C-alpha cells in the first residue's frame, strides 16, 4: 500500500521500489518523493529497496497545521512507523538538507533503526543560541510569507535564494517542473513545518556526533561552499564518516549531477551492507574528474 498510518492516525505517502538492502529516502523542505527524480530512483532501485517518503506537510501525505507535530522527534517516529509498516527493523537513511538533519537525528535518538547514513548537504543544526534565535526569526518571516502571500510567491523567493543559484543550469523546462512540484504543497502546512522543524527550534546535534557509530557518507557539491565547510567539520566529529565531493554541483547534488550521485550512493550502500556490517575506507574521497 502506498500510504502508511502513523501512531496518531495521520497518513504518509510512501513509494516502495526495488529489492535488496533498504534505503529510506528523506527529502528536503518543500520537497517530496518526486523530488529525487524518476531516473535516479529507478537507477538506485535496480540494486536497492527504496522507501521514498513524503514527509508530513509535503506531497501526498497529510498536512497538519500544528507546529509541534513537525518536531524532530515526532518526525523521526513517523519514519520509524514507515519501517514498522514494511516489517523492517533497520534501514540506511538517506537525507537531503532538512532530511539530512532528520536522518542524523534518527541515528542519535533511534540508533537501533539506522544501519548507515547518507547525508546530502546536511547540517547538525546551529550551535549558538544567538544563531538559533536569528534563524527562528527568519523562519517566522518565511512562514508569514506563506500564510499571507501564498505558495507561488513563496516558492519563487525560495528558488531564487543564492543557495540554489547553480540550479539555473538545469534550464527553464526543468526549473518549471521543480516549481510546479513545490507549489502543489499546502502553504499553512509548510509554515507549520518551518515553525516546528526549522534549525532554529531544533537543539544542536554537534555535540552528539561522536555517538553516531554507523557508517556515514557525507555528500556535498563542489560549489556549495557553506556546506562543504560544514561537512568538513562533521567529518572530524563522526567516527566512521566518508566524504564525497561531487563536481560542478551546488546544494542539491541529486538534482544537479544524478549519475555521479547514484554511483556514490550505490558504492557506499554496498560497502555498508557487507556481511560484516562494516564500511572499509581510507579517508576522504573525491569524484571530481
N, C-alpha and C positions, 0 to 999 in steps of 0.2 A: 504494500500500500504506500502511496506517495506521501501520506500525512501521518505524523506521529503525534499522539496526545501526551502532553506534559503532565506532570504530577498534579497540577492545579487545573487541568481541563482545557488548556489552550492547545492550539494546533500549529505544528511546524510542517512546512513542506520539505520533503526530503527526496532527492533523486538518487537512486541506488543503481550503480553501474559496475559492470565487470566482476571479476573473481580474483581471489588471492588475498594478500595482506591488506587489511582495511585501512583506508586513508580518509580521514574526516576533514572535509574542506570547509573552512570558516572564512567568509568574505568580509570585506571592509564596510565602513559606513556608507549608506545609500546603495550598497551592492545587493547581490542575490546569488543564487546558484547559477543563474545565467551569466554572471559577470566573468566566470572563468573561460567562457567561450566553448562552443561545441567541439571544435577541433582539438583543443587542449584536453578537454575531458575525455574524449574518445581515445586520444593517444595514451593518456595515463591509464584508462580503464582496460587497455589491452594487456596490462600486466598486474594491475592492482584492482582492488574493490574500492570504488569511490562512494562515499556518502556525502553528497553535496547538499548542504542545509541552507534554507532561507531563515536567518535569524528572526526573532520576533520583531515586528515593525517593518519588515522588509519582504519584498517579493510576494510569494503566495502564502506566507504564514500570517497568523493572527496579528492584529495591530493594536495592542492595549495602549492607553494614553496615560498610564501611571508610571512616572519615572522610576520608582522603586522596583518595578517589575523587570527593569533592564539592568539592575545592578550586576556587577561582575559575578558574584557567587551564584545568583539566580540564573544567569546566562550559562555558566558552566554546568549547572544542574540540568538545564534544558538539553544540552548536548549529551550529557550522560544518559538522559532519558532516551535520546535517539539510539545510543549504543544498546541500551537495555531492550528497546523495541526490536532491534536487529539481532538480539542474543549474542552480543559481543562484550567481552569483559574489557578489552583494551583496543586502542587503535593508534596509528600515527596521526597526530593532529597537525594539520597544515593551516596556518592562519596568515591572512594578509592585513597589514595595517591594524585597524581595530580588532580584526580577527586574530592577529598575532598576539595582541595583549590578552585576549580571551584564552587562546591556546596555552600561553605561558601561565596564566592564572590557573588553568586546569592542572598543569604539571606540578604546580606548587600546592594547590589545595585538594586536588583529587589525583595524586600521582598513580594510584592503582589503575586508573583508566587510560593512562598515557604510556605508550610503548616507545615513542620517539616524537620529536618536534621538528617541524619545518616552519620557520618564522621569516616571512617576507616583509621587508620594510617595517619591522615591528619595533616597539619600544616597551620597556618595563614600566613606563609611566614617568611622572615628573617627581624629582627627588625633593625639591624645596617647597616649603609651604607657600611662599610668595608666588612661585611659578604656578602652583596648583590654583591658587586664588585667582590669578590672572586668567588662567585657562577656563575656570568656571565662568568668569565674567564674559569671556569671548564666546564660549559656547551658549551662554544665555542670549547673547545678541543674535547668534545664528538661529537659535530656537524661536526667538521672536520674529525673525525674518520669515521663517517657515509658517508661523501662525498668522502673520499679518499681511505678508506679500505673496504667499503661495509657493507651491513647489517649483513652478517653472522659473521664477525669479531666483529662488534659492539655488537650484541646480546650475543655472548659468553662472552665478557667482562662485559656486563650488568648483566647477570645471575650469573656471578662469584663474584659479589660485596658482601662484608660481610653482607650488609643489607638483602640479600636473602639467606644466608647460611643455615638457618633452612629448606628451601625448599628441600634440598637434601634428607630429609627423605621421600619425595614423591616417590622416586625410579626412576630408569633410564627411564622406559617407560613413566611415567607421565612427567618427565622433558623434554623428547624428544618431547612430544606433545606441551608443553609450548614453546619450542624453535621453532618448526615448525610454530606455530601460529604467533610468533613475527617476524620471517624472511619474512613473506608474506607482511610486511609493506614496504613502499617506503622510501629509505634512505634519499632522499633530502627533502621529506615532514617531516620526523621526525626531521631532522636538523632544518628546519624552525620552527617547534613546540618548540624545545629547545630554540631557539633564541627569540621566541615571547611569550612563556608562562612559561618559567622557573622561579623559585622563585627569581632569581636574578633580573629579569626585572620587576617583579610584586611588586607593592607597598605593604608594610607590612600591614596586616589586624589586627594586635594585638590590636591596639588602638580602633578599631571599634567593637570588640567582644561584648561589653555591649549593642550594638544596636541590636543584634540578639535576638529577643523576642520569637522565635518559640521554641518548644521542640526540644532538640538536644541530640542525642545519640552519645557518643564517644566510638568507638570500637578500642581496641588495644590488641596486642598479649603480653602474659606474658613475652616472651623472646625478645621483641623489646624494649630494654631499652631506646633508644633515644626517641622513640615516646610515650612511657609511660610517660616520663618526660614532653614532650610537651602536652600530653593530660591532665596531672595534672594541668599544668599552664592554659590551656584553660578552664578547669572546673571551676577554680576560677573566670574567667572573663565572662563566659557565664551565663546569668541569669537563664536559665531553662535547665541545662545540666544534663545528666546522664552518668556515665562511666561504661563500662563493659570490664573486662579483661578476655580474652579467654586463657585457659591454654594450655601449650605445643605448642605454636604458635609464629611465628615471625611477620614479616611485613605484609604478605598477609593472614590475618585470614580467609578470604572467601575461600582460596585455601587450607590452612593447617588444618582447623577444620570446614568444611562446615556445619555439623549438628548443632553444637553449634551456629554458625553464623546465620543460619536460625532461630533457636529458639530465639535468641536475637533480630533479626530484626523484626520477626513476633510480638513478645510481645510488642516491642516498638511501632510499627505501629498501633497495636490495641489500645494502650493507647493514642497515639497521635491523633487518629481519632475518639475518643469517642464523644458522642453527644454534649458535652460542648466544644470540641476542646482543652481540656487541658490534660496535662500529669501529672499523680499522681506518686510521688516517694518520698522516704525519703533519698536521697543521693546516694553515690556510691554503685554499686552492683558488685558482682564478681561471675563469673560462674565456678571458679575452683572447681574441685571435692574434 
